Amino acid sequence: MTRTNRTHASLGLCALLLACTGCGADTTPQRSGRGPANPDFGNAAAGGAAGTSGQAGIGADNPSGPPRDPGATNRPPADNTCAEISQTAENRLRPADIIFAVDNSGSMDEEIVFVREQLNAFSQQIVASGVDVRIILISAPVASTPPPPPSLFDDDDDQDNGICIAAPLGSGNCPDDSNLPRYLHVPTEVKSHDALNLFIETFPQWRAQLRPNASKTFVVVTDDNAEDEPNDSAAAFSASVGTLDAALFAEWGFSGIYCFSECPEAAEIGTVYQELVAQKKGVGGDLCLQNFAPVFDALAQAVIGASGIDCEWAIPPPPQGQTFDTARVNVRYTGAGAAPQTIFHVDGADRCAADGGWFYDQNAAPTKVLACPATCDLLRSQTDAKVDVLFGCETKNRPI
């Protein structure tokens, strides 16, 4: 399914041709040639290091810029002129990382078969929308290739309740069905009560699959409840997620298939999962109904809907004869029908505040410009927004 009504935003990737201090303050004619007036412009050795700022925000664009951050040491170039070239690109949809924990207990035979058969269709629905998805599956493996047919399953045989995923999502080579980078199988048995614990305990095994800019969704499939300490409540699990990686899990979702009532298929009502789904506004499916396809479809659509635009942009190479200077980059936002506004720089993700900002993926040798969460939310709320990354003028940090 192709996603309709996408948010479109454009990114102007602007590389400087001439040295500048005010980015447009000089009204003299600009060069149109290939080379800069000052071939050393943008050199970090000449410009100095970028300053730091405790906050960032968005303000009306001012050619003269706000007061300099006292921490900034870069000196202005000599000629007070500035020229730019622009390359425009459409924003990508935000990628999605989904972490499943599927109960392998003997009572889960029908649910296991469904996951085996439907995980490919689930992932393909997300991929078809334009979202780059990665799936991590925590569950026991199947020992044989191919896996035994459903007719041979025995409710009392937990070994048959392992999972192996066929191509194209998985490799189909049981028990080693991982197919990186799209799909990773963490071969760990999930018992009736420990799905939430295993999300936390196995994190070192799947951490490398996560992407900083991707949405994160936990999904549990079980006919029981979370009753094993330490993650035996919604509050305890949320606290545990907070200890994994603050940057990766700045925001995350939770969905699941569990029992809503004391039905014949229920080992226990999934009250903890129900609370997590409610808190995270996720998708909850009633295992008692034994109708899982609509739940997987709803979950796929929720993942697609949460993707929004990807709030990071690659830094293009500088023009020939110039070098990239981290102290001379600015980000400007233009909403539909509105005047341009400067988005101020912060020194890292941990310096983002409620009023937003932007930062580098790494300060020493950056390859990307990333928006703080508040700024990202603003950009995703606009259907016709433009973000320009401007190279060559002294970086605007929020004045202290």
Long-range contacts (C-beta under 8 A, 24 or more apart in sequence): 1-125, 1-128, 1-129, 2-128, 2-129, 2-130, 3-93, 3-129, 3-130, 3-131, 3-304, 6-93, 6-130, 7-91, 7-308, 7-309, 7-380, 7-382, 7-383, 8-90, 8-91, 8-383, 8-384, 9-90, 9-91, 9-309, 9-379, 9-382, 9-384, 9-385, 9-386, 9-387, 10-88, 10-89, 10-90, 10-91, 10-385, 10-386, 10-387, 11-88, 11-89, 11-90, 11-91, 11-313, 11-386, 11-387, 11-388, 11-389, 12-86, 12-87, 12-88, 12-386, 12-387, 12-388, 12-389, 12-390, 13-86, 13-87, 13-88, 13-89, 13-313, 13-314, 13-316, 13-389, 14-84, 14-85, 14-86, 14-87, 14-388, 14-389, 14-390, 14-391, 14-392, 15-84, 15-85, 15-87, 15-316, 15-317, 15-318, 15-319, 15-322, 15-391, 15-392, 16-41, 16-42, 16-82, 16-83, 16-84, 16-318, 16-319, 16-322, 16-328, 16-391, 16-392, 16-393, 17-83, 17-84, 17-85, 17-319, 18-79, 18-81, 18-82, 18-83, 18-392, 19-77, 19-78, 19-79, 19-81, 19-82, 19-392, 20-77, 20-80, 20-81, 20-82, 20-83, 20-392, 20-393, 21-76, 21-77, 21-80, 21-82, 21-393, 21-394, 22-63, 22-64, 22-65, 22-80, 22-82, 22-393, 23-63, 23-82, 23-84, 23-330, 23-390, 23-392, 23-393, 24-63, 24-82, 25-63, 25-64, 25-80, 25-82, 26-80, 26-81, 26-82, 28-81, 30-81, 30-82, 30-83, 31-83, 34-319, 34-320, 35-320, 35-321, 36-319, 36-321, 36-322, 37-79, 37-81, 38-77, 38-78, 38-79, 39-321, 39-322, 41-77, 41-322, 41-392, 42-318, 42-322, 42-323, 42-324, 42-325, 42-328, 42-391, 42-392, 43-322, 43-323, 43-325, 44-323, 44-324, 44-325, 44-326, 44-327, 46-75, 46-77, 47-74, 47-75, 47-77, 47-325, 47-327, 47-328, 47-394, 48-72, 48-73, 48-74, 48-75, 48-327, 49-73, 49-74, 49-326, 49-327, 50-74, 50-326, 50-327, 50-345, 50-363, 50-395, 50-397, 51-327, 51-395, 51-397, 52-346, 52-347, 52-351, 52-397, 53-344, 53-345, 53-346, 53-347, 53-351, 53-397, 53-398, 53-400, 54-346, 54-351, 54-353, 54-398, 54-400, 55-344, 55-346, 55-351, 55-353, 55-355, 55-357, 55-398, 56-343, 56-344, 56-345, 56-346, 56-351, 56-352, 56-353, 56-355, 56-356, 56-357, 56-358, 56-359, 56-372, 56-375, 56-397, 56-398, 57-343, 57-344, 57-353, 57-355, 57-356, 57-357, 57-398, 58-333, 58-341, 58-342, 58-343, 58-344, 58-355, 58-356, 58-375, 58-378, 59-341, 59-342, 59-344, 60-339, 60-341, 60-342, 61-332, 61-339, 61-340, 61-341, 61-342, 62-342, 65-342, 65-393, 65-394, 65-396, 66-342, 66-344, 66-396, 66-397, 66-398, 66-399, 67-399, 68-394, 68-397, 68-399, 69-397, 69-398, 69-399, 69-400, 70-400, 71-397, 72-327, 72-394, 72-395, 72-397, 73-327, 74-325, 74-327, 74-328, 74-394, 74-395, 76-394, 82-392, 82-393, 84-390, 84-391, 84-392, 85-319, 86-388, 87-316, 89-313, 91-309, 91-310, 91-313, 92-132, 92-309, 92-310, 93-129, 93-130, 93-131, 93-132, 93-307, 93-308, 93-309, 93-310, 94-131, 94-213, 94-214, 94-215, 94-306, 94-307, 94-308, 94-309, 94-310, 94-311, 95-131, 95-132, 95-133, 95-134, 95-211, 95-213, 95-214, 95-215, 95-307, 95-310, 96-126, 96-131, 96-132, 96-133, 96-134, 96-214, 96-215, 96-217, 96-303, 96-304, 96-306, 96-307, 97-133, 97-134, 97-136, 97-209, 97-210, 97-211, 97-214, 97-215, 97-216, 97-217, 98-133, 98-134, 98-135, 98-136, 98-217, 98-219, 98-303, 99-136, 99-138, 99-199, 99-206, 99-216, 99-217, 99-218, 99-219, 100-135, 100-136, 100-137, 100-138, 100-139, 100-219, 100-220, 100-221, 101-138, 101-139, 101-190, 101-195, 101-196, 101-198, 101-199, 101-218, 101-219, 101-220, 101-221, 101-222, 102-137, 102-138, 102-139, 102-163, 102-190, 102-220, 102-221, 102-222, 103-190, 103-191, 103-192, 103-195, 103-220, 103-221, 103-222, 103-223, 103-224, 104-139, 104-140, 104-158, 104-161, 104-162, 104-163, 104-189, 104-190, 104-191, 105-158, 105-161, 105-191, 105-192, 105-223, 105-224, 105-267, 106-155, 106-156, 106-157, 106-158, 106-161, 107-155, 107-223, 107-265, 107-267, 108-161, 108-221, 108-222, 108-223, 109-150, 109-153, 109-154, 109-155, 109-160, 109-161, 110-290, 111-221, 111-223, 111-257, 111-287, 111-292, 112-153, 112-161, 112-162, 112-163, 113-150, 113-153, 114-292, 114-293, 115-139, 115-163, 115-221, 116-147, 116-163, 116-164, 116-165, 118-292, 118-293, 118-296, 119-165, 119-169, 119-170, 120-165, 120-166, 120-168, 120-169, 120-170, 121-296, 122-296, 122-299, 122-300, 123-169, 123-182, 123-183, 124-168, 124-169, 125-297, 125-300, 126-300, 126-303, 126-304, 129-304, 129-307, 131-303, 131-304, 131-307, 132-214, 133-182, 133-303, 134-181, 134-182, 134-183, 134-184, 134-209, 134-210, 134-211, 134-214, 135-169, 135-182, 135-183, 135-184, 136-183, 136-184, 136-186, 136-206, 136-209, 137-163, 137-165, 137-183, 137-184, 137-185, 137-186, 138-186, 138-188, 138-190, 138-195, 138-198, 138-199, 138-202, 138-206, 139-163, 139-185, 139-186, 139-187, 139-188, 139-189, 139-190, 140-187, 140-188, 140-189, 140-190, 141-174, 141-175, 141-176, 141-177, 141-185, 141-187, 142-174, 142-175, 143-174, 143-175, 144-174, 145-172, 145-173, 145-174, 146-172, 146-174, 147-174, 158-189, 180-209, 181-209, 184-209, 190-222, 192-222, 192-223, 192-224, 192-267, 192-268, 193-224, 193-225, 193-226, 193-227, 193-228, 193-232, 194-226, 194-228, 195-220, 195-222, 195-226, 196-220, 196-226, 196-231, 196-232, 196-237, 196-240, 196-272, 197-226, 197-228, 197-230, 197-231, 199-231, 199-237, 199-241, 200-231, 200-237, 200-240, 200-241, 200-244, 203-244, 207-244, 207-245, 207-248, 210-245, 210-248, 212-247, 212-248, 212-361, 212-370, 213-310, 213-311, 213-312, 213-370, 215-251, 215-252, 215-253, 215-303, 215-306, 215-307, 216-248, 216-249, 216-251, 216-252, 216-253, 217-252, 217-253, 217-254, 217-255, 217-282, 217-299, 217-302, 217-303, 217-306, 218-252, 218-253, 218-254, 218-255, 219-254, 219-255, 219-256, 219-299, 220-256, 220-257, 220-258, 220-270, 220-273, 221-256, 221-257, 221-258, 221-287, 222-256, 222-257, 222-258, 222-270, 222-273, 222-287, 223-258, 223-259, 223-265, 223-266, 223-267, 223-268, 223-287, 224-258, 224-259, 224-267, 224-268, 224-270, 225-258, 225-267, 225-268, 225-269, 225-270, 225-271, 225-272, 225-273, 226-270, 226-272, 226-273, 227-268, 227-272, 232-272, 233-272, 233-275, 234-272, 234-275, 234-276, 234-279, 237-272, 237-276, 238-276, 238-279, 246-350, 247-349, 247-350, 250-349, 250-373, 251-373, 252-280, 253-280, 253-281, 253-282, 253-302, 253-306, 254-279, 254-280, 254-282, 255-280, 255-282, 255-283, 255-284, 255-299, 255-302, 256-282, 256-283, 256-284, 256-285, 257-284, 257-285, 257-286, 257-287, 257-292, 257-295, 258-284, 258-285, 258-286, 258-287, 259-286, 259-287, 259-288, 260-284, 260-286, 260-287, 260-288, 261-286, 261-288, 263-288, 264-288, 265-290, 308-380, 309-379, 309-380, 311-370, 311-371, 311-375, 311-376, 311-379, 311-380, 312-361, 312-368, 312-369, 312-370, 312-371, 313-368, 313-369, 313-370, 313-387, 313-389, 314-367, 314-368, 315-366, 315-367, 315-368, 315-369, 315-389, 318-391, 324-391, 326-360, 326-363, 326-366, 326-395, 327-394, 327-395, 328-391, 328-392, 328-393, 328-394, 328-395, 329-369, 329-389, 329-390, 329-391, 329-395, 330-389, 330-390, 330-393, 330-395, 330-396, 331-358, 331-369, 331-371, 331-387, 331-388, 331-389, 331-390, 332-387, 332-388, 332-390, 333-375, 333-378, 333-379, 333-385, 333-386, 333-387, 333-388, 334-385, 334-386, 334-387, 334-388, 335-382, 335-384, 335-385, 336-382, 336-383, 336-384, 336-385, 340-388, 342-396, 343-371, 343-375, 343-387, 344-396, 344-397, 344-398, 345-395, 345-396, 345-397, 345-398, 346-372, 346-397, 346-398, 357-398
